[in-house]
Amino acid sequence: MSLVELGRFNRNEAHILIGRLESEGIPAIAFDGETSIGDGSYLFIPVRVMVDDDDLAQAKAIVTGAA
């Protein structure tokens, strides 16, 4: 198992996408979601959504279909 980056999204989109992926049976995690929360700039820093490399193709298809 190796984590790979699915994409970078704003904070809210990232967490919505993680919920969607998990509802399809694809475990996902957000990286950088709490970056710079102390100075208030966390809403400007993209959140990386990470998935297992074996799930990447299916996760990309979900992102493409949701657009």
N, CA, C and O atoms as CSV, one atom per row, in Angstrom:
chain,resi,resn,atom,element,x,y,z
A,1,MET,N,N,0.849,-1.184,0.000
A,1,MET,CA,C,0.000,0.000,0.000
A,1,MET,C,C,0.885,1.233,0.000
A,1,MET,O,O,1.782,1.378,0.830
A,2,SER,N,N,0.617,2.107,-0.936
A,2,SER,CA,C,1.362,3.346,-1.047
A,2,SER,C,C,0.380,4.473,-1.344
A,2,SER,O,O,-0.436,4.361,-2.260
A,3,LEU,N,N,0.453,5.549,-0.582
A,3,LEU,CA,C,-0.440,6.679,-0.816
A,3,LEU,C,C,0.068,7.526,-1.966
A,3,LEU,O,O,1.267,7.774,-2.095
A,4,VAL,N,N,-0.863,7.965,-2.798
A,4,VAL,CA,C,-0.559,8.868,-3.907
A,4,VAL,C,C,-1.554,10.018,-3.874
A,4,VAL,O,O,-2.655,9.900,-3.336
A,5,GLU,N,N,-1.144,11.119,-4.456
A,5,GLU,CA,C,-2.005,12.311,-4.466
A,5,GLU,C,C,-3.032,12.220,-5.579
A,5,GLU,O,O,-2.686,12.061,-6.749
A,6,LEU,N,N,-4.290,12.321,-5.204
A,6,LEU,CA,C,-5.381,12.370,-6.181
A,6,LEU,C,C,-5.500,13.770,-6.758
A,6,LEU,O,O,-5.728,13.942,-7.956
A,7,GLY,N,N,-5.346,14.759,-5.904
A,7,GLY,CA,C,-5.441,16.132,-6.356
A,7,GLY,C,C,-5.415,17.089,-5.179
A,7,GLY,O,O,-5.377,16.672,-4.021
A,8,ARG,N,N,-5.436,18.387,-5.493
A,8,ARG,CA,C,-5.453,19.432,-4.475
A,8,ARG,C,C,-6.750,20.222,-4.635
A,8,ARG,O,O,-7.125,20.631,-5.734
A,9,PHE,N,N,-7.411,20.420,-3.515
A,9,PHE,CA,C,-8.737,21.016,-3.524
A,9,PHE,C,C,-8.847,22.015,-2.384
A,9,PHE,O,O,-8.052,21.992,-1.445
A,10,ASN,N,N,-9.841,22.893,-2.475
A,10,ASN,CA,C,-10.050,23.758,-1.319
A,10,ASN,C,C,-10.532,22.890,-0.168
A,10,ASN,O,O,-10.980,21.761,-0.366
A,11,ARG,N,N,-10.435,23.424,1.008
A,11,ARG,CA,C,-10.696,22.658,2.233
A,11,ARG,C,C,-12.054,21.952,2.215
A,11,ARG,O,O,-12.138,20.762,2.522
A,12,ASN,N,N,-13.097,22.666,1.863
A,12,ASN,CA,C,-14.440,22.080,1.863
A,12,ASN,C,C,-14.603,21.017,0.784
A,12,ASN,O,O,-15.152,19.946,1.043
A,13,GLU,N,N,-14.128,21.309,-0.421
A,13,GLU,CA,C,-14.226,20.329,-1.501
A,13,GLU,C,C,-13.484,19.042,-1.162
A,13,GLU,O,O,-13.958,17.947,-1.466
A,14,ALA,N,N,-12.323,19.177,-0.533
A,14,ALA,CA,C,-11.523,18.003,-0.181
A,14,ALA,C,C,-12.298,17.076,0.745
A,14,ALA,O,O,-12.301,15.862,0.545
A,15,HIS,N,N,-12.949,17.632,1.748
A,15,HIS,CA,C,-13.657,16.792,2.700
A,15,HIS,C,C,-14.946,16.208,2.111
A,15,HIS,O,O,-15.354,15.105,2.476
A,16,ILE,N,N,-15.570,16.935,1.219
A,16,ILE,CA,C,-16.735,16.383,0.505
A,16,ILE,C,C,-16.284,15.227,-0.383
A,16,ILE,O,O,-16.929,14.180,-0.422
A,17,LEU,N,N,-15.181,15.419,-1.090
A,17,LEU,CA,C,-14.654,14.375,-1.967
A,17,LEU,C,C,-14.245,13.134,-1.172
A,17,LEU,O,O,-14.502,12.011,-1.605
A,18,ILE,N,N,-13.620,13.327,-0.032
A,18,ILE,CA,C,-13.235,12.183,0.802
A,18,ILE,C,C,-14.474,11.387,1.206
A,18,ILE,O,O,-14.454,10.156,1.183
A,19,GLY,N,N,-15.537,12.071,1.572
A,19,GLY,CA,C,-16.783,11.385,1.912
A,19,GLY,C,C,-17.333,10.603,0.735
A,19,GLY,O,O,-17.806,9.478,0.894
A,20,ARG,N,N,-17.271,11.194,-0.433
A,20,ARG,CA,C,-17.760,10.512,-1.649
A,20,ARG,C,C,-16.920,9.275,-1.949
A,20,ARG,O,O,-17.454,8.203,-2.235
A,21,LEU,N,N,-15.605,9.434,-1.881
A,21,LEU,CA,C,-14.718,8.301,-2.148
A,21,LEU,C,C,-14.967,7.173,-1.155
A,21,LEU,O,O,-15.065,6.009,-1.543
A,22,GLU,N,N,-15.068,7.513,0.109
A,22,GLU,CA,C,-15.292,6.488,1.124
A,22,GLU,C,C,-16.644,5.808,0.963
A,22,GLU,O,O,-16.789,4.631,1.291
A,23,SER,N,N,-17.644,6.546,0.455
A,23,SER,CA,C,-18.945,5.918,0.200
A,23,SER,C,C,-18.864,4.903,-0.939
A,23,SER,O,O,-19.709,4.016,-1.057
A,24,GLU,N,N,-17.837,5.049,-1.773
A,24,GLU,CA,C,-17.608,4.103,-2.875
A,24,GLU,C,C,-16.612,3.010,-2.477
A,24,GLU,O,O,-16.214,2.197,-3.311
A,25,GLY,N,N,-16.210,2.995,-1.200
A,25,GLY,CA,C,-15.293,1.973,-0.726
A,25,GLY,C,C,-13.819,2.284,-0.940
A,25,GLY,O,O,-12.974,1.393,-0.849
A,26,ILE,N,N,-13.509,3.540,-1.221
A,26,ILE,CA,C,-12.119,3.948,-1.442
A,26,ILE,C,C,-11.653,4.761,-0.237
A,26,ILE,O,O,-12.100,5.894,-0.055
A,27,PRO,N,N,-10.777,4.214,0.578
A,27,PRO,CA,C,-10.259,4.986,1.714
A,27,PRO,C,C,-9.463,6.197,1.211
A,27,PRO,O,O,-8.688,6.082,0.260
A,28,ALA,N,N,-9.652,7.334,1.838
A,28,ALA,CA,C,-8.954,8.552,1.448
A,28,ALA,C,C,-8.638,9.370,2.687
A,28,ALA,O,O,-9.289,9.237,3.723
A,29,ILE,N,N,-7.629,10.217,2.561
A,29,ILE,CA,C,-7.209,11.035,3.687
A,29,ILE,C,C,-6.795,12.415,3.167
A,29,ILE,O,O,-6.319,12.551,2.040
A,30,ALA,N,N,-6.984,13.427,4.006
A,30,ALA,CA,C,-6.595,14.793,3.657
A,30,ALA,C,C,-5.253,15.117,4.286
A,30,ALA,O,O,-5.048,14.874,5.475
A,31,PHE,N,N,-4.341,15.660,3.500
A,31,PHE,CA,C,-3.070,16.163,4.004
A,31,PHE,C,C,-3.093,17.681,3.888
A,31,PHE,O,O,-3.679,18.224,2.951
A,32,ASP,N,N,-2.475,18.352,4.811
A,32,ASP,CA,C,-2.297,19.813,4.825
A,32,ASP,C,C,-3.554,20.569,5.213
A,32,ASP,O,O,-3.603,21.789,5.057
A,33,GLY,N,N,-4.566,19.888,5.709
A,33,GLY,CA,C,-5.817,20.546,6.047
A,33,GLY,C,C,-5.717,21.523,7.200
A,33,GLY,O,O,-6.515,22.456,7.298
A,34,GLU,N,N,-4.759,21.320,8.062
A,34,GLU,CA,C,-4.613,22.205,9.223
A,34,GLU,C,C,-3.404,23.133,9.100
A,34,GLU,O,O,-3.026,23.791,10.069
A,35,THR,N,N,-2.806,23.187,7.932
A,35,THR,CA,C,-1.641,24.023,7.727
A,35,THR,C,C,-1.984,25.496,7.929
A,35,THR,O,O,-2.974,25.992,7.390
A,36,SER,N,N,-1.188,26.163,8.682
A,36,SER,CA,C,-1.301,27.603,8.951
A,36,SER,C,C,-2.628,28.012,9.581
A,36,SER,O,O,-3.074,29.145,9.397
A,37,ILE,N,N,-3.258,27.112,10.315
A,37,ILE,CA,C,-4.524,27.451,10.950
A,37,ILE,C,C,-4.331,28.550,12.007
A,37,ILE,O,O,-5.251,29.319,12.288
A,38,GLY,N,N,-3.121,28.614,12.588
A,38,GLY,CA,C,-2.837,29.600,13.622
A,38,GLY,C,C,-2.879,31.030,13.129
A,38,GLY,O,O,-3.281,31.929,13.868
A,39,ASP,N,N,-2.468,31.255,11.881
A,39,ASP,CA,C,-2.458,32.627,11.370
A,39,ASP,C,C,-3.656,32.941,10.483
A,39,ASP,O,O,-3.746,34.038,9.933
A,40,GLY,N,N,-4.564,32.005,10.340
A,40,GLY,CA,C,-5.800,32.263,9.604
A,40,GLY,C,C,-5.721,32.068,8.106
A,40,GLY,O,O,-6.695,32.339,7.405
A,41,SER,N,N,-4.586,31.604,7.589
A,41,SER,CA,C,-4.466,31.460,6.135
A,41,SER,C,C,-4.800,30.057,5.642
A,41,SER,O,O,-4.598,29.752,4.467
A,42,TYR,N,N,-5.305,29.203,6.522
A,42,TYR,CA,C,-5.549,27.813,6.138
A,42,TYR,C,C,-6.563,27.667,5.012
A,42,TYR,O,O,-6.534,26.666,4.295
A,43,LEU,N,N,-7.444,28.616,4.838
A,43,LEU,CA,C,-8.429,28.518,3.754
A,43,LEU,C,C,-7.810,28.760,2.385
A,43,LEU,O,O,-8.422,28.440,1.366
A,44,PHE,N,N,-6.605,29.322,2.348
A,44,PHE,CA,C,-5.944,29.617,1.078
A,44,PHE,C,C,-4.979,28.524,0.641
A,44,PHE,O,O,-4.490,28.545,-0.489
A,45,ILE,N,N,-4.703,27.578,1.517
A,45,ILE,CA,C,-3.743,26.516,1.219
A,45,ILE,C,C,-4.508,25.287,0.748
A,45,ILE,O,O,-5.367,24.784,1.472
A,46,PRO,N,N,-4.211,24.791,-0.458
A,46,PRO,CA,C,-4.919,23.616,-0.957
A,46,PRO,C,C,-4.688,22.397,-0.079
A,46,PRO,O,O,-3.616,22.224,0.501
A,47,VAL,N,N,-5.701,21.563,0.009
A,47,VAL,CA,C,-5.638,20.314,0.755
A,47,VAL,C,C,-5.384,19.195,-0.246
A,47,VAL,O,O,-6.072,19.087,-1.261
A,48,ARG,N,N,-4.391,18.366,0.050
A,48,ARG,CA,C,-4.104,17.220,-0.818
A,48,ARG,C,C,-4.979,16.043,-0.388
A,48,ARG,O,O,-5.007,15.669,0.784
A,49,VAL,N,N,-5.681,15.477,-1.345
A,49,VAL,CA,C,-6.464,14.268,-1.091
A,49,VAL,C,C,-5.622,13.090,-1.563
A,49,VAL,O,O,-5.211,13.017,-2.721
A,50,MET,N,N,-5.377,12.165,-0.624
A,50,MET,CA,C,-4.504,11.032,-0.882
A,50,MET,C,C,-5.316,9.733,-0.878
A,50,MET,O,O,-6.214,9.549,-0.057
A,51,VAL,N,N,-4.982,8.840,-1.810
A,51,VAL,CA,C,-5.610,7.526,-1.883
A,51,VAL,C,C,-4.525,6.479,-2.098
A,51,VAL,O,O,-3.386,6.815,-2.422
A,52,ASP,N,N,-4.877,5.220,-1.920
A,52,ASP,CA,C,-3.949,4.129,-2.206
A,52,ASP,C,C,-3.695,4.092,-3.709
A,52,ASP,O,O,-4.599,4.348,-4.504
A,53,ASP,N,N,-2.471,3.776,-4.090
A,53,ASP,CA,C,-2.150,3.762,-5.517
A,53,ASP,C,C,-3.001,2.768,-6.306
A,53,ASP,O,O,-3.239,2.968,-7.497
A,54,ASP,N,N,-3.458,1.709,-5.660
A,54,ASP,CA,C,-4.333,0.738,-6.335
A,54,ASP,C,C,-5.725,1.313,-6.614
A,54,ASP,O,O,-6.430,0.810,-7.489
A,55,ASP,N,N,-6.127,2.346,-5.894
A,55,ASP,CA,C,-7.456,2.958,-6.050
A,55,ASP,C,C,-7.440,4.227,-6.896
A,55,ASP,O,O,-8.487,4.829,-7.135
A,56,LEU,N,N,-6.256,4.633,-7.347
A,56,LEU,CA,C,-6.137,5.933,-8.012
A,56,LEU,C,C,-7.011,6.047,-9.264
A,56,LEU,O,O,-7.707,7.048,-9.430
A,57,ALA,N,N,-6.990,5.070,-10.124
A,57,ALA,CA,C,-7.773,5.145,-11.371
A,57,ALA,C,C,-9.260,5.269,-11.083
A,57,ALA,O,O,-9.949,6.081,-11.701
A,58,GLN,N,N,-9.757,4.470,-10.149
A,58,GLN,CA,C,-11.179,4.544,-9.803
A,58,GLN,C,C,-11.512,5.888,-9.152
A,58,GLN,O,O,-12.570,6.458,-9.418
A,59,ALA,N,N,-10.628,6.391,-8.311
A,59,ALA,CA,C,-10.857,7.683,-7.661
A,59,ALA,C,C,-10.870,8.808,-8.686
A,59,ALA,O,O,-11.698,9.715,-8.593
A,60,LYS,N,N,-9.974,8.765,-9.654
A,60,LYS,CA,C,-9.962,9.779,-10.721
A,60,LYS,C,C,-11.256,9.744,-11.517
A,60,LYS,O,O,-11.782,10.793,-11.891
A,61,ALA,N,N,-11.771,8.559,-11.778
A,61,ALA,CA,C,-13.023,8.429,-12.520
A,61,ALA,C,C,-14.177,9.054,-11.732
A,61,ALA,O,O,-15.073,9.657,-12.322
A,62,ILE,N,N,-14.159,8.916,-10.422
A,62,ILE,CA,C,-15.195,9.519,-9.584
A,62,ILE,C,C,-15.085,11.033,-9.631
A,62,ILE,O,O,-16.098,11.724,-9.742
A,63,VAL,N,N,-13.862,11.560,-9.547
A,63,VAL,CA,C,-13.668,13.016,-9.601
A,63,VAL,C,C,-14.120,13.549,-10.951
A,63,VAL,O,O,-14.789,14.581,-11.014
A,64,THR,N,N,-13.771,12.869,-12.021
A,64,THR,CA,C,-14.165,13.311,-13.357
A,64,THR,C,C,-15.672,13.270,-13.536
A,64,THR,O,O,-16.254,14.170,-14.142
A,65,GLY,N,N,-16.301,12.235,-13.015
A,65,GLY,CA,C,-17.748,12.100,-13.132
A,65,GLY,C,C,-18.509,13.108,-12.275
A,65,GLY,O,O,-19.652,13.447,-12.581
A,66,ALA,N,N,-17.881,13.583,-11.207
A,66,ALA,CA,C,-18.549,14.540,-10.310
A,66,ALA,C,C,-18.473,15.964,-10.836
A,66,ALA,O,O,-19.205,16.835,-10.368
A,67,ALA,N,N,-17.603,16.209,-11.795
A,67,ALA,CA,C,-17.416,17.582,-12.296
A,67,ALA,C,C,-18.533,18.009,-13.222
A,67,ALA,O,O,-18.522,19.133,-13.725
